[in-house]
């Protein structure tokens, strides 16, 4: 499921890039709106939607849905693999109650630190 969503997501990324690059720029309208009298309103009606505009909207919706889906699936994978698996590991491993090893003493020493 994740692999299919990732493939669709990457394809939608490339589609958005291609479609946006194919559309005509509207930078002159925005620049002249603050000083030119002959331009259209920046935030006004956009006129009739073009085919590329409709395709861009559809691709952007699919891109957003795949983004949210992948984020939710990644969250579920991370949560289940860290919290639940750690609880299972803690329950299956017995606690170690053995005392730490004592250091080995020299057989030829008397045990008195002053005699060395």
Backbone as CSV, one residue per row, in Angstrom:
resi,resn,N_x,N_y,N_z,CA_x,CA_y,CA_z,C_x,C_y,C_z
1,UNK,0.830,-1.193,0.000,0.000,0.000,0.000,0.875,1.257,0.000
2,UNK,1.910,1.238,0.845,2.794,2.396,0.942,3.557,2.586,-0.364
3,UNK,3.975,1.504,-0.972,4.738,1.601,-2.220,3.869,2.187,-3.328
4,UNK,2.615,1.746,-3.421,1.705,2.259,-4.446,1.455,3.750,-4.228
5,UNK,1.194,4.145,-2.976,0.973,5.557,-2.674,2.213,6.392,-2.962
6,UNK,3.377,5.853,-2.669,4.616,6.590,-2.930,4.827,6.789,-4.432
7,UNK,4.553,5.771,-5.224,4.688,5.888,-6.681,3.715,6.937,-7.219
8,UNK,2.460,6.891,-6.761,1.469,7.890,-7.196,1.900,9.284,-6.769
9,UNK,2.418,9.392,-5.564,2.849,10.686,-5.033,3.986,11.286,-5.866
10,UNK,4.952,10.461,-6.218,6.084,10.943,-7.020,5.617,11.339,-8.422
11,UNK,4.716,10.550,-8.990,4.178,10.903,-10.308,3.421,12.228,-10.254
12,UNK,2.670,12.453,-9.185,1.946,13.720,-9.035,2.919,14.889,-8.840
13,UNK,4.041,14.641,-8.192,5.069,15.690,-8.052,5.572,16.128,-9.415
14,UNK,5.922,15.153,-10.245,6.411,15.481,-11.583,5.320,16.128,-12.435
15,UNK,4.078,15.680,-12.267,2.972,16.258,-13.031,2.744,17.711,-12.651
16,UNK,2.803,18.023,-11.355,2.632,19.414,-10.918,3.742,20.283,-11.494
17,UNK,4.955,19.800,-11.442,6.081,20.577,-11.987,5.871,20.841,-13.471
18,UNK,5.501,19.813,-14.229,5.333,19.965,-15.670,4.173,20.897,-16.005
19,UNK,3.056,20.739,-15.299,1.881,21.554,-15.612,2.118,23.013,-15.254
20,UNK,2.755,23.266,-14.139,3.024,24.653,-13.748,3.990,25.301,-14.735
21,UNK,4.966,24.554,-15.205,5.895,25.114,-16.180,5.238,25.364,-17.546
22,UNK,4.200,24.604,-17.871,3.504,24.799,-19.141,2.580,26.016,-19.126
23,UNK,2.128,26.418,-17.958,1.186,27.540,-17.890,1.896,28.859,-18.141
24,UNK,1.123,29.811,-18.653,1.696,31.127,-18.933,1.817,31.916,-17.640
25,UNK,2.886,32.694,-17.542,3.118,33.487,-16.353,2.198,34.688,-16.281
26,UNK,1.868,35.061,-15.074,1.026,36.223,-14.866,1.760,37.262,-14.028
27,UNK,3.077,37.269,-14.091,3.878,38.185,-13.296,3.685,39.636,-13.703
28,UNK,3.415,39.910,-14.977,3.220,41.286,-15.430,1.947,41.868,-14.848
29,UNK,0.909,41.060,-14.722,-0.345,41.552,-14.140,-0.164,41.921,-12.675
30,UNK,0.575,41.102,-11.941,0.774,41.378,-10.523,1.652,42.611,-10.335
31,UNK,2.692,42.733,-11.137,3.582,43.884,-11.008,2.904,45.193,-11.379
32,UNK,2.044,45.160,-12.381,1.399,46.398,-12.802,0.165,46.721,-11.974
33,UNK,-0.286,45.822,-11.147,-1.474,46.082,-10.326,-1.201,47.138,-9.275
34,UNK,0.029,47.283,-8.871,0.355,48.257,-7.832,0.707,49.619,-8.397
35,UNK,0.767,49.741,-9.715,1.109,51.041,-10.283,0.496,51.277,-11.639
36,UNK,-0.002,50.271,-12.287,-0.557,50.428,-13.622,-2.072,50.462,-13.587
37,UNK,-2.655,51.250,-14.439,-4.109,51.379,-14.451,-4.764,50.385,-15.393
38,UNK,-4.034,49.801,-16.306,-4.627,48.941,-17.316,-4.673,47.469,-16.967
39,UNK,-4.234,47.081,-15.789,-4.180,45.654,-15.470,-5.463,45.186,-14.804
40,UNK,-5.645,43.860,-14.804,-6.797,43.268,-14.129,-6.520,43.235,-12.637
41,UNK,-7.556,43.044,-11.853,-7.403,42.975,-10.401,-6.622,41.727,-10.022
42,UNK,-5.733,41.875,-9.052,-4.892,40.755,-8.637,-5.723,39.674,-7.974
43,UNK,-6.636,40.059,-7.095,-7.422,39.076,-6.358,-8.853,39.000,-6.872
44,UNK,-9.093,39.513,-8.062,-10.434,39.502,-8.634,-10.731,38.181,-9.321
45,UNK,-11.754,38.194,-10.187,-12.123,36.967,-10.885,-11.021,36.593,-11.878
46,UNK,-10.873,35.324,-12.076,-9.801,34.844,-12.944,-10.301,34.560,-14.349
47,UNK,-11.561,34.785,-14.605,-12.078,34.504,-15.933,-12.425,33.037,-16.075
48,UNK,-12.484,32.565,-17.299,-12.832,31.163,-17.541,-11.627,30.283,-17.228
49,UNK,-11.865,29.202,-16.506,-10.751,28.307,-16.187,-10.299,27.545,-17.430
50,UNK,-9.015,27.437,-17.589,-8.453,26.720,-18.735,-8.343,25.234,-18.406
51,UNK,-8.056,24.467,-19.430,-7.880,23.024,-19.234,-6.691,22.757,-18.307
52,UNK,-5.598,23.492,-18.509,-4.433,23.295,-17.637,-4.745,23.679,-16.198
53,UNK,-5.593,24.668,-16.011,-5.993,25.055,-14.659,-6.786,23.965,-13.964
54,UNK,-7.685,23.328,-14.716,-8.482,22.231,-14.147,-7.604,21.016,-13.845
55,UNK,-6.685,20.721,-14.758,-5.782,19.585,-14.547,-4.879,19.855,-13.341
56,UNK,-4.407,21.092,-13.210,-3.568,21.456,-12.068,-4.324,21.260,-10.759
57,UNK,-5.597,21.660,-10.735,-6.409,21.490,-9.538,-6.560,20.010,-9.187
58,UNK,-6.850,19.188,-10.181,-7.014,17.749,-9.933,-5.732,17.093,-9.439
59,UNK,-4.619,17.437,-10.076,-3.329,16.862,-9.672,-2.962,17.334,-8.259
60,UNK,-3.242,18.598,-7.959,-2.935,19.116,-6.628,-3.777,18.426,-5.552
61,UNK,-5.023,18.113,-5.862,-5.880,17.402,-4.904,-5.346,15.995,-4.656
62,UNK,-4.970,15.287,-5.730,-4.419,13.932,-5.576,-3.099,13.994,-4.809
63,UNK,-2.275,14.986,-5.102,-1.001,15.159,-4.398,-1.239,15.375,-2.905
64,UNK,-2.214,16.204,-2.557,-2.512,16.478,-1.149,-3.028,15.225,-0.453
65,UNK,-3.891,14.483,-1.106,-4.436,13.257,-0.504,-3.325,12.231,-0.279
66,UNK,-2.441,12.065,-1.267,-1.348,11.104,-1.079,-0.377,11.583,0.007
67,UNK,-0.182,12.895,0.124,0.695,13.411,1.176,0.148,13.077,2.555
68,UNK,-1.135,13.357,2.757,-1.754,13.057,4.049,-1.771,11.555,4.321
69,UNK,-2.070,10.758,3.300,-2.118,9.304,3.485,-0.751,8.747,3.861
70,UNK,0.289,9.205,3.176,1.637,8.734,3.501,2.065,9.181,4.895
71,UNK,1.670,10.379,5.289,2.009,10.855,6.629,1.316,10.015,7.699
72,UNK,0.055,9.683,7.481,-0.682,8.868,8.451,-0.096,7.462,8.516
73,UNK,0.213,6.873,7.355,0.796,5.528,7.350,2.182,5.521,7.985
74,UNK,2.959,6.560,7.773,4.289,6.634,8.385,4.173,6.779,9.894
75,UNK,3.206,7.529,10.343,3.000,7.692,11.785,2.612,6.361,12.420
76,UNK,1.719,5.623,11.769,1.305,4.330,12.303,2.462,3.345,12.326
77,UNK,3.282,3.348,11.290,4.445,2.447,11.254,5.443,2.795,12.347
78,UNK,5.724,4.065,12.520,6.686,4.501,13.522,6.183,4.186,14.912
79,UNK,4.919,4.480,15.170,4.354,4.244,16.487,4.338,2.767,16.815
80,UNK,3.908,1.942,15.882,3.807,0.516,16.164,5.180,-0.127,16.294
81,UNK,6.163,0.362,15.561,7.465,-0.282,15.624,8.283,0.192,16.816
82,UNK,7.967,1.339,17.383,8.762,1.805,18.507,8.104,1.496,19.835
83,UNK,6.868,1.834,20.003,6.226,1.697,21.311,5.781,0.268,21.563
84,UNK,5.043,-0.305,20.651,4.483,-1.635,20.887,5.580,-2.689,20.889
85,UNK,6.515,-2.621,19.951,7.588,-3.607,19.914,8.491,-3.506,21.132
86,UNK,8.723,-2.311,21.622,9.538,-2.159,22.824,8.854,-2.770,24.028
87,UNK,7.555,-2.643,24.120,6.822,-3.258,25.234,6.901,-4.775,25.159
88,UNK,6.824,-5.312,23.937,6.931,-6.762,23.764,8.326,-7.249,24.152
89,UNK,9.351,-6.497,23.760,10.719,-6.886,24.084,10.954,-6.829,25.589
90,UNK,10.438,-5.814,26.261,10.610,-5.692,27.704,9.926,-6.834,28.439
91,UNK,8.789,-7.264,27.958,8.055,-8.337,28.613,8.721,-9.688,28.381
92,UNK,9.359,-9.883,27.252,9.946,-11.182,26.933,11.334,-11.371,27.541
93,UNK,12.060,-10.291,27.835,13.397,-10.407,28.405,13.316,-10.397,29.927
94,UNK,13.797,-11.473,30.597,13.769,-11.490,32.061,14.806,-10.519,32.628
95,UNK,14.488,-10.000,33.778,15.415,-9.066,34.418,16.627,-9.822,34.937
96,UNK,17.785,-9.250,34.791,19.015,-9.881,35.228,19.205,-9.601,36.718
97,UNK,19.263,-10.681,37.532,19.438,-10.527,38.977,20.799,-11.008,39.445
98,UNK,21.668,-11.388,38.535,22.985,-11.895,38.914,23.845,-10.744,39.417
99,UNK,24.656,-11.048,40.449,25.555,-10.046,41.014,26.722,-9.837,40.074
100,UNK,27.276,-8.648,40.064,28.433,-8.421,39.198,29.616,-9.258,39.650
101,UNK,30.456,-9.641,38.713,31.630,-10.466,39.018,32.600,-9.692,39.892
102,UNK,33.190,-10.441,40.891,34.218,-9.835,41.734,35.540,-9.898,41.007
103,UNK,36.389,-8.903,41.166,37.699,-8.973,40.509,38.530,-10.111,41.097
104,UNK,39.273,-10.768,40.242,40.106,-11.885,40.679,41.284,-11.350,41.491
105,UNK,41.591,-12.032,42.604,42.718,-11.597,43.433,43.966,-12.374,43.047
106,UNK,45.106,-11.755,43.232,46.372,-12.421,42.944,46.587,-13.546,43.942
107,UNK,47.052,-14.671,43.467,47.291,-15.798,44.360,48.556,-15.599,45.181
108,UNK,49.487,-14.764,44.718,50.731,-14.581,45.446,50.729,-13.306,46.281
109,UNK,49.606,-12.582,46.298,49.584,-11.400,47.138,48.930,-11.722,48.464
110,UNK,49.281,-10.972,49.461,48.765,-11.235,50.798,47.434,-10.568,51.005
111,UNK,46.987,-9.681,50.098,45.728,-9.011,50.255,45.883,-7.681,50.969
112,UNK,47.057,-7.405,51.525,47.287,-6.161,52.226,47.861,-5.169,51.209
113,UNK,47.193,-4.015,50.978,47.678,-3.081,49.983,49.010,-2.438,50.369
114,UNK,49.363,-2.450,51.649,50.598,-1.806,52.073,51.813,-2.635,51.710
115,UNK,51.690,-3.921,51.482,52.840,-4.780,51.220,53.272,-4.742,49.758
116,UNK,52.566,-4.105,48.891,52.958,-4.069,47.468,53.986,-3.075,47.216
